[in-house]
Amino acid sequence: MISPDGTEVAAAETDRKGYLFPVDGSSAKEIAGFPEGYIPVSWSSDGKTLLIYNPGDLPAKFDRLSLITGQRQPWKSLMPADGAGVTDLGPILITPDGKSYVYEYGRTLSDLYLVQGIR
């Protein structure tokens, strides 16, 4: 995800840590305070904060991560109103002001029948 000023891309790498990759090709730097397994979802409009979440969590719990201090603050939890059978949420898109978002989710539902008296 590219920064508001277009100079960096925030991404989780194969080591499950977060990095800022300069678009000029210089060396990436690890994001302080970025929890292992999380992914960045959105930049703040001023480029000083990332919204991050762990894609394995249900409901999806988002944190604001300050790129200056490395401190995290809870922001929002997302889950469909009817959580029955929900297996995952994503992709999740959030506007820089955090006022609007959209997400997709997977759901697995099934029926169980009990049959008695068969010989």
C-alpha positions as CSV (number, residue, x, y, z in Angstrom):
1,M,0.0,0.0,0.0
2,I,1.5,3.3,-1.2
3,S,2.0,6.2,1.2
4,P,0.0,9.4,0.7
5,D,3.1,11.3,-0.6
6,G,3.9,8.4,-3.0
7,T,7.4,7.8,-1.6
8,E,7.0,4.5,0.4
9,V,5.0,1.2,0.3
10,A,3.9,-0.4,3.6
11,A,3.8,-4.2,3.4
12,A,4.2,-7.4,5.4
13,E,7.1,-9.5,4.3
14,T,7.5,-13.3,4.3
15,D,9.1,-13.1,7.8
16,R,5.6,-11.8,8.9
17,K,7.0,-8.4,9.9
18,G,6.0,-5.0,8.6
19,Y,8.3,-2.9,6.4
20,L,8.4,0.4,4.6
21,F,9.8,0.1,1.1
22,P,11.0,3.3,-0.5
23,V,9.9,3.5,-4.1
24,D,13.3,4.8,-5.1
25,G,14.7,1.3,-4.5
26,S,16.7,2.1,-1.4
27,S,16.8,-0.3,1.5
28,A,13.5,-1.2,3.3
29,K,13.2,-0.4,7.0
30,E,11.3,-2.4,9.6
31,I,8.3,-0.7,11.1
32,A,8.7,-0.3,14.9
33,G,5.9,-1.8,16.9
34,F,4.4,-3.8,14.0
35,P,3.1,-7.1,15.4
36,E,4.1,-10.3,13.7
37,G,1.4,-11.7,11.4
38,Y,-0.5,-8.4,10.9
39,I,-0.9,-6.6,7.6
40,P,-1.2,-2.9,6.8
41,V,-4.6,-1.9,5.4
42,S,-4.6,1.9,5.1
43,W,-2.4,5.0,5.7
44,S,-3.7,8.1,7.5
45,S,-3.9,11.1,5.2
46,D,-0.9,12.7,6.9
47,G,1.2,9.5,6.4
48,K,2.1,9.2,10.1
49,T,-0.2,6.3,11.0
50,L,-1.1,2.9,9.6
51,L,-4.2,0.9,10.2
52,I,-3.2,-2.7,10.7
53,Y,-4.9,-6.0,11.5
54,N,-4.3,-9.7,11.9
55,P,-6.2,-11.5,9.1
56,G,-6.7,-14.6,11.3
57,D,-8.7,-12.8,13.9
58,L,-12.5,-12.8,13.9
59,P,-13.9,-10.3,14.5
60,A,-11.2,-8.4,12.6
61,K,-9.7,-6.0,15.2
62,F,-7.9,-3.0,13.8
63,D,-5.2,-0.9,15.4
64,R,-3.7,2.4,14.6
65,L,0.1,2.1,14.5
66,S,2.1,5.3,14.9
67,L,5.0,5.3,12.5
68,I,6.7,7.9,14.7
69,T,6.4,6.2,18.2
70,G,5.6,2.6,17.3
71,Q,2.6,2.7,19.7
72,R,-0.6,0.9,18.8
73,Q,-4.1,2.0,19.7
74,P,-7.3,-0.1,19.1
75,W,-9.4,1.5,16.4
76,K,-12.4,-0.7,15.4
77,S,-13.6,-4.3,15.2
78,L,-15.4,-5.5,12.0
79,M,-17.7,-8.4,11.7
80,P,-20.9,-9.0,9.7
81,A,-24.1,-8.5,11.7
82,D,-24.8,-12.2,11.2
83,G,-21.6,-13.9,12.1
84,A,-22.9,-17.5,11.6
85,G,-20.4,-19.5,9.6
86,V,-18.1,-16.6,8.9
87,T,-14.6,-18.0,8.2
88,D,-12.6,-14.9,7.2
89,L,-12.8,-11.2,6.4
90,G,-10.9,-9.6,3.5
91,P,-9.9,-7.9,1.5
92,I,-10.7,-4.8,3.6
93,L,-10.4,-1.3,2.1
94,I,-10.5,1.8,4.4
95,T,-10.4,5.4,3.4
96,P,-7.5,7.6,4.8
97,D,-9.9,9.5,7.0
98,G,-11.2,6.2,8.5
99,K,-14.8,7.2,7.9
100,S,-15.7,4.7,5.3
101,Y,-14.7,1.1,4.7
102,V,-15.8,-2.0,2.7
103,Y,-14.9,-5.6,3.2
104,E,-15.7,-9.0,1.8
105,Y,-16.1,-12.2,3.9
106,G,-16.3,-15.9,3.5
107,R,-19.1,-17.9,5.0
108,T,-19.6,-21.7,5.2
109,L,-23.1,-22.9,6.2
110,S,-24.4,-26.4,6.3
111,D,-27.4,-28.5,7.4
112,L,-27.3,-31.4,9.8
113,Y,-30.0,-34.0,9.6
114,L,-30.8,-36.6,12.3
115,V,-32.4,-39.8,10.9
116,Q,-33.8,-42.3,13.3
117,G,-35.5,-45.7,13.0
118,I,-33.8,-46.9,9.8
119,R,-33.3,-50.6,9.6
